[in-house]
Amino acid sequence: MIVLLIVLCITDGALSQIRYSVPEEADHGTLVGNIAEDLGLDLTKLASRRFQVVPNSRTPYLEVNLENGVLFVNEKIDREHICKQSANCQLNIEVFLENPLELFRVEIEVVDINDNPPSFPETDITVEISESATPGTRFPLESAFDPDVGSNALRTYDITTNNYFYLDVQTQTDGNKFAELVLEKPLDREQQAAHRYVLTAVDGGQPPRTGTALLVVKVLDSNDNVPVFDQPVYTVSLSENAPVGTLVIQLNATDMDEGLNGEIVYSFSNHISSHVKDLFSIDPRTGRIEVRGEVDFEESSLYQIFVQAKDMGPNAVPAHCKVLVKVTDLNDNAPEITFSTVTESVSEKAAPGTVIALLSVTDRDAEENGQIHVEILGDVPFKLKSSFRNYFTIVTDGALNREQADSYSVTVVARDKGTPSLATSKSIRVQVSDENDNSPTFTQSIYDVYVTENNVPGAYIHAVTALDPDIGQNALISYSILECDIQGMSVKTYVSINEETGYLYALRSFDYEQLKDFTFMVQAKDAGTPELSSNATVKVIIVDQNDNAPLVLAPLGKNGTAKEPLPRSAEPGYLVTRIVAMDADDGENARLSYSIQRGNENGMFRMDWRTGELRTARRVSAKRDPHQLYDLLIEVRDHGQPPLSSSASVMVMLVDSMADGRGGGDRGGTAKAKDGTLDLTLILIIALGSVSFIFLLVMIVLAVRCQKDKKLNIYTCLTSDCCLGCTSCCSRHGRARKKKLSKSDIMLVQSAVNVSGAGTAQVPVEESGTFGSHHQNQNYCYQTKHQRAELSYLVDRPRRVNSSAFQEADLVSSKDSGHGDSEQGDSDHDATNRGHSSGADLFSNCTEECKALGHSDRCWMPSFVPSDGRQGPDYRSNLHVPGMDSVPDTERGKGFASSFRVDIPETA
């Protein structure tokens, strides 16, 4: 915690500095200075602002009075103990105030005093000198040592005044001084065998202090010749890190004397430093100087070795020489990399040139060994930029993309130019901070969601997912539904979405029969700044469920029971009635099957399970009571899972003839049956009208395409006379026909309608004359079974009315329409009719319903004017749905004219 406060002080507070000096050896309590006054602080507020010393800067030698800011000596300061031989000796303490935070640095220089006199290693120094020594001969003396520095250090040497010797004080390259005893006058042993002098070392203090030693000069008997070196100074080169035992130089000195007086012993002079003695050694006999320790160029590039050679004769006079050892640098130091500042993270939108880190590179070697090349390894978007000598900055060098790389390991390599080259590498990790530069993306652009109808409101139906490569708030996605209307209501009344998970929920129970599908947009938006978003389309498809039971449309009767007549003379296969039902569902759920559930125990009737036709299976027994009715329960069942069913009750009564059955038995129920039939007819009208319009457009397009084909000369598709069958004729005219339509295949059936409501009969009529003959009193529509199947399909599709007429499409949809091979006379007749002026009237009566209902392209409708001059009936009088025989009498209203149908038997 204390260290943290210090950092805060340096960062946020004011920083000042003050300097004092104090002499060493000052007594306890010696005033150094008043920090508070010197800094201009208010002494009365020191306590309230918690004036104190930073703990880690405390020193036992100094103390601060926290009440008045006085800095004083706590215990004696021995400069030589604290700073050794360093020229500068300084103590530092740091104090700070709170409220506001202020930090002050106090530097106390310890001033050296001359408290140490010079001293010699020995109190007695003995020097042996031959009496034959010539004047000028020099004799090095042991040096004195003074621990003080600067002006208080050793300054000079002095000797007792005499007639034979004087001192020559010299200064070494490191600043140390040493003395040489110089013979000034020849010695005479016989006169004086020993000379005693006081050798004094004097420092530069005020007052100066001295140290003395007794210098004893022994005069030896004469040894006439002294050793002589080849040269006074030797200069050699030595590689640093040379192994121990490496030869530095082989010295050679000669002595003209013989015997012991000519035998030379080599040694280092007394005044060389102990460090040199640790690094080098000399062989006393050979004068071979070898490496003894570790020679480091970075520590010193030059060494001076003083060597003396002395023979072994009496009164030997030594000879001296100096060896200068120049250390050559080796590339033994790799570069050093130091990072001063490093940015932990950088924005991915940072501009090129953004500073990431500051570093310095150094090499202790010299010249080429110390020349450094710095680079960044790898393919990273950063580069080095030189700031000033040995300092570099790492800056961005291109665009950053956190989604591609969220961090980089930046490795800096420093390599020198030495041989061999040495290299150092350091790596830092730079994190790339995220920016909101990516919008959410849905996993699909379009979602198809299938929901079964009658779902529970609030049920989960699907999940949309969007992904955002950003992180943090920039990747926090919220989902929403874009406003739109569905069937006049907001989409948010249909579905909802969990804004966090993207789960979609249905807000209502869907009904396939009301809404089959709907589409809306969902949006995914992140929480970054600025917000980014994207959209996706969701298409909800309602899946039909078998939730509607079949509805029986016909026959209808009183209290849900229909009565149908059955002539006693009816043959097996006689059509009693047809059950017409519909199912509001779709697909298999709307495919119906019919069966007799009750009342047919004796097997009198059979039911077509597909068409709903109820027919006799055998003749009516002559013994059966005519008043006994057949009470049949008919079940209509769909094919859904589970299947649903409805039932219809049919009472079949025996009659002598159809006229009796229709005239007497069921007049009361005719009115209600009429309403049911009208409903069915209305359904058919709407369906036919819609489909007619669509197929009329198709007919026009196909007619245009047919006209462009000049090779087709069999049929010409015209928009005025080519009905729905034109699709067949246009698409199949190029294929050969194996089935040929002949006149015998056409049967004209008249549907006579009794105006008064009496019974009708279907009368087969054989057509005479040509295929295109005119009938003045009847309207004709020619259709094949294939065309009737198309009608049945079109009616069944929009209303799902299941009847025999509507299901025939499944049986005969693949049948040929018979248009491919009509007789040549037909085409000739058509051409003839088009050539006459009355042709327009002839084809103008080809009604739109004929065209929409799929009649032949030979459709022509001669004008029909009733004999009584009344308005002609509407098109429903000409509409005949095969199998719908039991149409109530009331449906055959007044003013309905006769109509005919043409049945073309299906051939193999």
C-alpha positions, 0 to 999 in steps of 0.5 A: 500500500505504501509503495502504491501511495508513492507511485500516486504521489509521483503521478498525481502530486507535485514533485520538488527537489532540495539539496543539502550538504553535511560534513562527515563525522558530524555529531548526533543532532547536527542541524542539516537544514529545515526542509519545511522552511526551505520549501516554503511550507506552512509549519502550522499545517505539517501535522494536519497534512500528515508530513512524513518521510517515505518509508523506503527512503529512510536512512539511519544517519539522518532524521526529520522532525515531522513537527517542524521539518528540521533535518538533523544528523542521527548518527555519525556518518563515515563517508569512507564506509558508505561510499568507499573511494567514490568521488561523490557521496550522496544520501537521499530521502523523500518526504510528502504531504497530503491534502493535496498530495505533494512529494519532495526529494531531499538530496544530502551530499556527504562532504569529505573531511580530512579525517584519515592520514596517509599510511604505509603498508609497513612502518619500516621500509628497507632498500638495498643499494650497491655501492657501485650504483651510479647517480641517477639510479632509481629505486621505487618505494612502496606507496602510501594509501589515503582513504580520503578523496579529492583534495584530501587524498594523497598529494605528495611524498617527502624524505628527510633532507640528505646528500645522497638521495631525493624523491621523484613523485610520479602520477599513474594513469589512475591518478595514484601517486608513487615515489622513486628514490633517486641516487644523487651521489655515489655511496661508499659502504666503507664510510656508511653501510646504512642510511636511515631516513623518514619517508613522509606521505602528505595529503592535500587537506587543510590542514594536511595530514601525514603518514610516515615510515622509516626508510632504511637504505643498506649499502651493499658491496659492489656488483659492477654490472647490472641487468639490461632490458632490450628496451625500456618499454614493451607494447603487446596486444592481448585478446580479452578472455584469453585463457589462463596461461596465455603468453603475454610477452617473453622478457629478456634482460642480460648481465655481463657478469658471471656466476651469481652476479650474472644470473637474473631474477625477474619480478614485478615492481613493488608499486604495481597494483594488486589487480594487475598481480591478479591478472598476470604472473611472471616466471622469475627465471625466464621472464615469461609473463602469462595470463593469470586471471580473466582479462575483460576489455570492457573493464580495462583496455590497457594494463601497465606492468612494471618489471624489474630484473636483478642479478643474484650477485651481491649488491645487485642493482635491478633493471626496470622496464614497463610492459603496456598490455593493450587488450583487443576487444572480442565480440563476447557481449550480446546486445541488451534490449531494455523496454522503457514503456509498453502499451498494454493494448491498442485500438483496432482503429489506431492510425498508422504510426501509433506508438506502442513501446519505447526501448533502448539497445546497448552493447558493451563491445566496441567498434563493429562489435558494438554496432547494432542492427535492430529489427522486428521479426515476423509479419506483424503490423508494427515497425521500428522507428529510431528516436535518437541514439540507441533508442527506438519506438515500436509503432503501428504499420498498417490497419489492425483487425481484432477479429483476425488477430486479437493480440500480437507477439512482437519480437524485437531482435538486436544483432551486432556486427561482430564476428561471429555476430551475437543477437538478443531478442525480447518479446512483448504481447500487444492486445488489440482492443475491440471497436464496434466495426462488425454488424451482427449477421444472421446464420440464415437470410431466410428462415422457414418456420413450420407451425402446426395450426391450433398451437398453444398461444405462447408456444416456442416455434423457432430460434433465429441466431445472429453472430457478431465477431466483436466482443464485449458490449460490441457483441451483445446482440438484442433481437427485435421484430420489425413492424409490419401488418398481417391481415390488417393487424400488427405482426407483434400480435402474432409472434414475439421474440426474446430479445436476448436469445432470439427465440420466437413465440406464437402469440395466438393459435393459428388456423390454417383455414384462415391464414396459411403463411405470413412473412416478417423481418427480424432485426439483430442489433449489437450494443456497441457505439454506434449500434450496428444491425442486420435483418433476416426474413422469417416465413411462418408456414402454417401446417394443416391439422385435421381439425375439421370434420367432413361436412355433408352438403347433399342430399339434404332432408328434414331433420337431417334425414334425406329421402330418396326414391328407388323404383322397384324396377331398378336394375343393379347399378342404379344410381340412387343418390350421391353423397356430396361432402366437403372438408375445410382441411387440406391434402390428406386431411381433406381426402374423403371416403364414403361407406355405409355404416348401417342399414345395408345388412342384406347387401341391397346397396353398394357405395363407391368409397371414392365418389360417394355414389350410392347404387343398387347392388341387386334387384329389389325383391318382389316380396319386399313390403313397399312401405318398408323404407331402407334406413341407411346411415352413410359415414364420410371419413377423411384420411387425416391422423386421427381421421374425422368423420360425419354421417348422413341419414338416407331413407330410401323408399320404394316407388313404382316409377320415378314420377311417383317418387318425385311427385308425391313423396318428397315435395315438402323437403324439396324447398330445403333441398333447393337451398342446399343445391343452390349453395353448391351451385353458388360455390361452383359459380364462384370457383368457375368464375375465378378459374375462368379468368385465370385460364383465359389469360393463359389461353391468350398467351398460348394462342400468341405462341401458337400463331408464331409456330408456322409449322403447325397446320393441324390446328390453329389456336385462336383466342376467340374459339380456342377454349381451355382445351387450347392448352392441350392442343398447343402443347401436344400438336407436335406429338403423334396421336395413336388415339383417333376421335370418331363421330361414334365416340360422341354421344349427345345427351339432352337434359330436359328440364320441366318448367313446372317442376316435374321430373326429368329424364336423361335421353341419349340422342344419337347425333346425325350429320357432320360433326359440325352440324347446327341445331337451331333449338338447342345449345351444345357444349362438346366435352371429353372426359378429360375436359370434364376432369379439368373442370372437376379439378378446378372446382375441387381445388378452391373449395375442396368439394369432394364429389364424383365429378371432382374426383374423376380428375384423378382417374382420367387426367392423363387421358388424351383430349381427342383433339389430336386426330379429328377428321379432315372434314372438321378442319374443312368445316371450320375453315368454311365457317370462318369464311362466311360473314355469319361466322362471327355470330356463330362463334360469338355464342361460344360462352366464356364458361364453355371456354373455362370449363374446358370444351373443345376448340370446336366450341360453337354455340348457335343462337338459341331463341326460345319459342315463346320469346322469353329471355334465355336461361342463365349458364347454370341450365347448361351446367351438368356435373356428371353423377349429380342426377338427383337435383331437386325439382325446385332447382329446375326453376321456371324459364330453364330451357333444355340443355344437352351434354355430350359424353365421349366414351373412354376407349382403350 
